[in-house]
Amino acid sequence: MRNRYIEKSLMHFLIKVTDEEMTSRGAVIHYLVGSRDVDERLVGSNITDAIDKLFGTQAISSLQPVMARFLQKYSLASSDAERRMRQIISEAQPLLPLLIRDGHFYEDGGNKSEIIAFERTDSRPSQQLQELLTRNVGIAESTIKSIQNDSEIVIINEYAAFPLRLIQGIGKMREHYDRECQQNRARIHNDYQQIFSEIIPPEAHLMEKIQDAFYACLAFGILMQQDDCYLHEVYDEFRDRTSYIKLSLVWSEALEQISKAGGVANSLRDRRNSIIIEIQTYPTQWIEIYLPRLQQFIQQIDRLPKESPNYHEIGIVLGEEGTLDRAATEGILKRLWKYLDRIAKEAQDNPINHHKKLQTKSSTSTDEEVIDADMADSHLS
């Protein structure tokens, strides 16, 4: 073997890697490299010694079962084994930090998987490891499984089918997404027309108020349906001009758009309340104008095909009939119908007493606040 081939050889790589650790042998190998010829037996001996030194310990230790190696490294008597095992199990938690204690999250057991698996035998290390897990760490017996491989301990800890809002910090991520979406939606969406469902929806009572106003405005024709959207007309008294806000034809998407824009939600609520005030003032308007519109809208909803994106909202809007498995529910429009029918009859039968009844809700409240309180009472009754 000539010197010009040395730099491409395994021996040269070995010298380069292990030079600092092999000070005594290094001189011999460097001497051989510098010589004109190299003895194959001496080279083989040096390489074998170097490999044994680098990998021999790992090869020997790997022959022992993993349970034995773990218990040798971490003593049971000093609690090192318990402390280290708790740390390992903690590190095996799901990568996403989840708020499992969220009040709206129902954990039924089927969405969580916890497994600790190793070769379970009658050997002392295997029995000691099992006792460590169950007695010291508090792992349930049902969590521990057996595998055929004695060289590994498998720890699985995962959640499935959880709402994205449970991810800690998702609120900050949504704020960043909203900013990017407003500035340049094309940068984060392949299809800029796609609207994603809200990860963190508004509180339930706020969404109920938005739904009540939205579906009432749909029923009474305040939202004008176009080919690709609903148009909501907004009049600016200061500028004396009218503008239009586009809302999705998909009701769930439109509700999310409204929930993100407080001004639109308030505007729809005001328009609905103005109709209620009109019926209180002129009760005949209920039978002559608004009841026919409401009935027509209900018929339209009943005719929605299953492939319609709004089909799944029928239960919320119209209610559901009772079955053996669930009680009947009252939809938004039925509650609205009952409320408007009641106030129209009360106003028509005794307009003075009805006006006084509304005023007693709060002597300092606005008409809108009085109506909201009266409707809330009506829903609870």
Secondary structure by P-SEA (a helix, b strand, c coil): cccccccccaaaaaaaacccccccaaaaaaaaaacccccaaaaaaaaaaaaaaacaaaaaaaaccaaaaaaaacccccaaaaaaaaaaaaaacccccccccccccccccccbbbbbbccccccaaaaaaaaaaccccccccccccccccccbbbbbbbccccccccccaaaaaaaaaaaaaaaccccccccccccccccccccaaaaaaaaaaaaaaaaaccccccccbbbbbbbbccccbbbbbbbbccaaaaaaaaaacaaaaaaaaaaaaaaaaaaaacccccccccaaaaaaaaaaaaaccccccccccccccbbbbbcccccccccaaaaaaaaaaaaaaaaaacaaaaaaaaaaccccccaaaaaaaaaaaaaac
